[in-house]
Amino acid sequence: MPRHLLYLIVFIEGFCSLGAEVIALRRLVPHVGSSIVVTAPTIGFFLLALALGYASGARVAAGYTAVVARNFLVSALLAGVGLARVSVDGLFAHLQPAGFAWLCFIGGVLCPLAWLLGQTVPVLTNLMKHMRTGEASGQALFWSTLGSFLGSVSLSLGVMQWLGVSAAVLVCALLLALGSLRLAAPGWRSAGGAAVAAAAALAINLLPSSEVRDTPYADYAVTPVELPGHERPRAFFVNNSLASLIDAGEPPRYARYVQHLRHILLDELAFAGREVLVLGAGGFTLSHREPANRYTFVDIDPQIRAIAETRFLQGPIRGEFVVDDARRFVRSTDKRYDAVVVDVFSSHTSIPGHLVTREFWQDARRVLAPDGVLLANLILDGRLETPYARNLLATIDSVFGRCAVEVLHKGKPLSNVVVSCYAGSRPGPAAAYSDERNAADVDLARSR
């Protein structure tokens, strides 16, 4: 095999193997979130399958190019079909619980793909007889790792940003199909196999979908829904989770938690001419038709504004839009706000892990004006009994002191929980009253 062709094949292997891992992590976000307990095992299983592929490739003793050509062809089918949005969504829709669907996805798509591609370098180094063993393996690993670097960077920062996640899937599938065609013996069988893999990838990834729009950060959909008392309501879904609602009434009606937040700001606090920072854009409904205050929305996805304006609000947003990570913004900005609204989710119940820590709430407090208020929309169990609910609320209280907690859907297993905290409050010691030592009357007098 010509040296340049060998290097090209191992480059494609590295490009597509790490590209598939990046795409898989993105496809999992709408279904299981992006927390460390999801990403770490996913990466771990991928690396384990890759290691097993190395060991399996080392045992191949003949038919080197035919083995790699076959592996590339099967990998093209796995990537093109298995990583398509319709396939992943269908898997999680029909297999429950979500953890079982995740295991099937990892075991049926990602790990087999990593195992097949992992065989490439040890198999093809057998053809590098003009080099020393160390030189041959070093060169092969260089081109494979270079492909991994360029695959992860170009797909995540280039292809996904401009063309979408499905386009990244197509790039990997077509590269693998071309690699298989180049390695296989000339003939109608090899050409037909590559053509079938490419056609399957194109068909399933270019499947028309007027509802779902995917970006590197999330899947978005705007669909009509049936809600009693609403006039032609439409819902804004982010990662398969309801993020916001709006109807055609006058005045429009919104999701219950948004109406509650607007009630706190406009009616209870009587905000007018104030600066309101909203972390997590959602559907931008908090400022919809609200001219009394100035709103700044911060969201990590630059495409969410255009999607919301054209398909959900059907008009321009009110306020400023800043593309940034919420934690980085509150840590770096010098501006102070009269209210900070925290409404950040990567899926229905999943808040990114770096946005629940004490350090984040301290940064959020730092950007509040001295008399400012923080409002956080959380999705917790309606009774606030789970360890996650108890610990998250305790974390917020450790920074702000006692905060008001309002459960909006008490009869449901999961509910919007609105937490209200004030910049001027401070955490302090507390003691329980007992029959033996009851200082309630004294404390009540001190509190007046």
N, C-alpha and C positions, 0 to 999 in steps of 0.2 A: 504494500500500500504506500502511495506517495506520502511523504512526511506531512505536507501541508493538509492533505485530506484527513490524516489521522488526527492532527491537532484540531481541525475543524469539528470532527465528530466529538472529541472529548470536550471541546468548548460548548457545543450544543447540549451535551449531557449536563454540564455544570449549569448552564444558563437555564435549562428547563427544569432541572431538579429543584433548585432553590426557588425558581419562579413559581413552580407548582406549590411549594410550601407557603410562599407569600400569598398566593391566591387562595389556598385552602384556609389560612387564618382569616382572610377577609370574608370568605364565604360563610364561615362559622359565626361571625359577629351577630347577624340578625337572630340566630337561634340559641346560642349559648353565651353570647357576650365576648368580651375581650379581656377578661380578668386573667391574672397570672395562673390561676388554677385550671384554666382552659388552654392558654398558650403554651405553658411549660410542658404539660404532658403531650400536647400535639407535636411540639418540636422534638421532645424526647423519643416518641414513637417513630417519628420520621428518621431521626439519626440512628435508632436501633435497626430499622429496616435497611438503611443505607449501609450500615456496618455488616449486616447479614448478606447484603448484595456484594460487598467487597469479598467476603469469604467465599460466596458461591462462585463469583467470577474467577477467583484464584484456582478453582478446581476444573475449569474448562480446559480441555487439552487439545481440541481440534475444532475446525469449522468456526474460526474466530469471527470473521466478518458476518457469517450467516447468523450466529448467535446474537450479535449486537443489532443486526438488521431486524431480526424478529423482536428483540426486546424494545427497540425504538418504535416498531409498528404497534405493538400492544400498548406501549406507554402513550402513544399518540391517541389511541382510542380511550384509554383511561383518563387522560387529561382533557381531551376534547369533550367527552360525554360526562365523565364523572365530576368534573369541576364546573360544569355549566350550572347556571342559577336554577333552571327548572329541575335539574336532577337533585341538587342539594335541597331545595325547598320541598320537593316531593318526598325525599327521604325523611326529612324531619316532620312532614305533615302526616305520614303514614306509620311511622315508628315512634312509639312512646314508651318510656319517658325520653326526654331529650338526651340524657346521658347514654342511653342505649343507641339512639340514632347516631350520636357522635362516635361511639365505638364502631358502629357499622361503617361509617364514612371513613374513619381512620383505617380500619382493617380491610375495607373493600376497595378503597380508591388510593389514599395517600401512601400507605405502606407498600402495597404491591408496586406502585409507580417508583417509589424510592428504591425498592429492592431490585427492580429490573435495571434502572439507570445506574445503580451502584456497581453493577457488574462491568460497566463499560471500560473503566481505566485498567483494572487487572487483566481483562481479556485482551485489550488492544496493545498493551505493553509487550505481549508475546510477539507482535509483529515488528517491534523496534529492535531488530537484531543487529543493526549497524551501530548501536549505542551500548555503553556499559549499562548494567542493570540499574545502578543508582541514577545515572543520567536519564535513562528512559523513563523511570518512574517519576523522577523530578520534573521532567518536561511535561509529562502527561498530567501530573497533578497541578502544575502551573496553569496550563490552559483550561483545565476543568475548574479550578478555583477562580481564575479570571472570568470564566463564563458565569460562575455563581455570583460573583460580585456585580457584573454588569447586568445579569438577569434580575437580581433583586432591586438594584437601583433604577434601571431603565423601566422596568414594568411598574414599580410602585410610584415613581416620581414622574414618569413620562407617559407611558401607554394608559395606565389607569386614570391619570389626571385628565388627559385630553380625549380619550376614546372610550373609557369605561373598563370595568372588570372583565366583561365578556370578550373584549378585544385582546386583553392579556392572555386569556385562556386560548384564544385562536392562535396567537403568536406561538405559544409553546407547542400546541398540537401540530401546527403546520411545520414548524422547524423539525419536530421529531419525525413527521411523515416524510419530509424531504431527506432527512438523514437516513432513514430506512431505505428509501428509494435509491440513494446514492451508494449504499453499502451492499444491497441485495444483488444477486445475479440478474443480468438483464433478462427480461421476459415479461409476458403479460401478467403472470401471477404476482410478481413483486409490484409492478405498476398498478395493477388492480387493487392490491391491498392498501397501498399508499393512497390511492384515489378514494377508496371507501372510507378510510380513516379521516381524510381531509373533508370529504363530503359530509360525514356524520358530524364532525366538529362544526362545520359551517352551518349546517341545518339547525342544530340544536342551540347554538349560541347566537345565531342571527334570527331566531324565532321572534316574530313581531310581538311586542308587548307594549300596549299603549298605557298600561297602568304603572309598571315598575320602572323606575329610573335608578340605575346603580352608579355610585361614585366610589372613589377609593375608601370612603369612610362609612357609607351607609347605603341601604336600599330605601328609595322613597316611592310612595304611591299615594295618589289622591283618588278616593272613590266615594260615590254616594252611599249614604247609610240611612237606615230607618230608625228615627227616634221620635217617640210620642211628644207632641207639643212643639216640634221644630218644623220649620218650613224649608224643604229641600236641603237638608243638611249634607255636608261633605266632610270627610275625615282625611286628615293628613297622617299617613302612616310612615314611621321611621323604623327601619329594621323590623318590619312585620308587627310593630307595636303602635297603638294609637297614641299619637303625640299631641294632636290638637283637633278641634272641631270648629266649624263655622256654618251658619245657615243663611238663608236669603231673607230672613225677617228684617223688620225695621223697628228698633235697632237689631242688629245681628245678635244671635246667641252663640256662646262659645262653650268650650269644655267647662265642666263644673269647677275644676280647680282654678282655671284662668279667671272665671267670673268671681271666684272667691278672692283671688289675689287682687283683682281690679277693685273689688269692694273694700278691701283693707286699705289700699293705697288712696283711692279717691274719696271714699265715704268715711271710713273710720279715722284715717290719718289726715284727710282733707288735703292731700298733696295738690299743689298748683305751682307751676314754674319750677319744679324740682328736677334734679338729675337722677335718673333711674338706670342702673346697670343690670342687664339681664344676661346671665351666664347660661348659654344653651338657647339657641334661637327658637327651636320648635317650629311652630307655624307663624311666628311673629304676631300672634293675636293679642298679646298683652297691650300693645300700643295701637291696635287697629281702631281707627276712628277715635283716638284719644289725644286731643290737641293740647291738653292742659299741662303736660310735662314733657321733658326731653329724655328720650330713651336711647341707650347704647346697647346693642346686641352683640355678644361675643360667641362665635361658634368656630369650630376647627375646620368645617367643611366650606370652602369658598363657593360651592355650587348650590347650597341650600337656599340662598336668597332668590336666585333666578327661578328655581323650582317652585318655591312658595308664591312668588309674585305671579307667575304665569298660570299655574295650575290650581293653587289653593286660594290665595287671597283675591286673585284676578285683578290685581292692581298693585301699585308700589307700596312698600313697607313704610311705616312712619318711624323715623329714627335713623341713627347711624349704625352701620354694620361693620364689625371688626373681625377679620379672619385671624384667629389665634386660639391657642389652647387656653382654657379658662384659668388654669392655675398659673401659667406663665403670665397671663395678662394681669391678674390681681397682684402678682409679685412684682411686676415691672412698672406698672402705671403710677404716675404721680398725682393723678386726678382723684378727687374725693367725691363720693356720691351720697345722696340723701337716702337712697335705698339700693340694696343689692338683692336681686332675685336669683336664686340658684335653682336651675331646672335642667340638670345635665344627666342624660342617660345614653348608653350605647345600645340598650334594648329595653324591653318593658320594665324589668326590675333591676337592671344592672347599671349602677353608677360606676364610671371608671374608678379604679382603686385609688388613684392619686388624688381624687376629689372627695374623699371621705375622711381623710386623716386630719388630725389636730392641726398640723402645719398648714393645711389648706384653709381651714376655718380661721386660723390666725391671720393669714394673708387676706382673706375676704373681709375680716374685721378691720384690717389696716386701711382699706380703701373707703371705709364708711366715714361720713362726716360725724362730728362729735355727737349730734343728736340723731344719727342715722339709724335705719332699721334693716335687718337682714330677714328675708323671707325665703325659705327653702321648701320646694315641693319634693317630697320623698314618696316612694311607693313601698309600703311596709305592710305587714300583716295587720288586719283591722284591730286586733287586741294588743298589739305592741308587745307580744310575749316572746318572739323569737330572739335568739342571741344577737342576730344582726340588728334588729330594731332597737333592742336595749343598748347595745354598744354604740350604735351610730348616734342615738339621741344623747347618750352619756358623753360622747366625744364632743358634740356641739355644746352641751352644757358646761363642759370643762373649760371652754374658751369664753363663752358669753355669760355664764351663770344660768339661772333658771330661765328657760324659754317657754313660750306658750306653744302647745301642741294640739292641733285640731285634726281629728280623724274625720274625713268627709264621707266615707262609705263604711259605716260601722258594721253593717250586716254582711260584708263581703270578705272573703279570705285575704284579698289584697286590696289596699285602699290608698288613695292619695292622702298623704299626711302633710299638712302645712305647718311649718315651724317658724315662729316669729321671735326674733331676738333683737336686742337693742345695743347699740355701740356703747352706751353709758353704763350698762350692767357689768357686774363683776362676779365671778364665781366666789362663793364663800362657804364657810363650814355650816353644817346643819346637824341638828340633834332631834331625835324622836321624843315626843311627849309620852310620859308614862304616869300611872297613878301615883307612883312614889315621888317622881320629880316632874311636875307639870308647871312649866313656865309660860303657858299659853297666854295668860292674861297680861303678864309683864311684856312678852314679845309683841302682843297686839297693841299695847300702849306705846311701845317704842316705835311701832310701824306707822303711827298716825302723825 
